[in-house]
Amino acid sequence: MRALRWYGKHDVRVETVPDPKIEHPGDVVVRVTSTAICGSDLHLYGAHFPTLRRGDILGHEFMGEVVEVGRAVTRLKLGDRVVVPFPISCGYCYFCSREQYSLCDNSNPNEALARKVMGHATAGIFGYGHITGGFAGGQAEYVRVPYADVGPMVVPDGLSDEQVLFLSDILPTGFMAAENACIQPGDTVAVWGCGPVGQFTIQSAWMLGAGRVIAIDDVPERLALARSYGRAETIDSFDADEVYARLMDMTDGRGPASCIDAVGMEAHGSGLVADTLDKIAGALRISKLINRHYVVAQIIKCCQKGGTLSIPGVYAGFLNCVPMGAAMNKGLTWRMGQTHVHRYMGPLLERIVTGEIDPTAIITHRLRLEEAATGYELFYEQKDRCVKVVLTP
């Protein structure tokens, strides 16, 4: 089959590799009909995430048709059209039984490696390095899907791939980000980052009762989409002082009740301190471990006293210069984590069917799998007004 493989910073290639096979009785093999480049895939493309190996197959947003079924699988059959959640979950461990699927105790075969770095292992994740299990990803023609009776959701007839593809990750991620923000009816919510997850976070904030949504970014096409699709007020800047001043002015000095970091570890700051810290990290060659703190620092400073910080943006190492004193003294609540996708797929599918949300609105580029390297470059470099890339094998 053909699949996209990682070879280093800004080096991804579509190559011929062996077809996946059933390895355990609970597996299925899915023929991929649609897959997407996620914003978190760009961390891999930029070599900011540890434990990738040359030749690893990328991709964790995908869907397709079941073409092989393990003998222990009872819920799926040949020909079923399914969306596959990015975390791999057993369905019965302590955490899965509490619907904390991304914390599954059994799906990550590299638990020892993860414990060394984090103290505990997360669930296995498709196409995201060996600290999350080393599973081959979905930017390919075929994928082996473990625990198939737990993860994949059968898609109803009459819905296109593009309508449901993002149930695999970014739509549930945006919704969980808004849910974690503890939004009360009428609250003002600020969202840093207007990429795909940010766009769905904005949509979800409205669905959960926000009175105002303020979106922060410095990319014109993303801000335009936040205004048109998201109906959000916008701030065209990531400058810490300017964002703080604007938010205080817009909220009578109180700040937003909920602040959401939909950017993550590659956020860019401005000013002498930010520039100096970046130079030091680069000189010491620790940029893979020291994530940029700029958005985390901003949400702490800008959030109203007693408010909530929600962090769906991916972080992989350590943060420097986080103002913990401000967070503690302002009495802020922090909520974060990889998305428990399985929990949200069904309810969000209902919202798609009723027309409450149209996930297709964020798609800007549709390419063949063979053009995946071009898609990564467009998305990473923010060329050609790129917001979201969908690939077809």
ABEGO torsion letter per residue (X at the ends): XBBBBBAEBGBBBBBBBBBBBBABAABBBBBBABBBBBAAAAAAAAGABBGBBBGBBBEABBBEBBABBBAABAABBBGBBBBBBABBBAGABAAAAAGBAAABAAABAAAAAAAAAAGBBBBBBBGAEAAAGGBBBABBABBBBBGAAAABBBBBBGBBAAAAAAAABAAAAAAAAAAAAGBBBGBBBBBBEABAAAAAAAAAAAAAGBABBBBBBABAAAAAAAAAAAGBBBBBBABAAAAAAAAAAAAGGAEBABBBBAAEAABBBBEAAAAAAAAAAAAAGAAAABBBAAAAAAAAAABBBGBBBBBABBBABBBBGBBAAAAAAAGBBBBBEBBBAAAAAAAAAAAAAAGABBAAAABABBBBAAAAAAAAAAAAAGBGGBABBBBBX
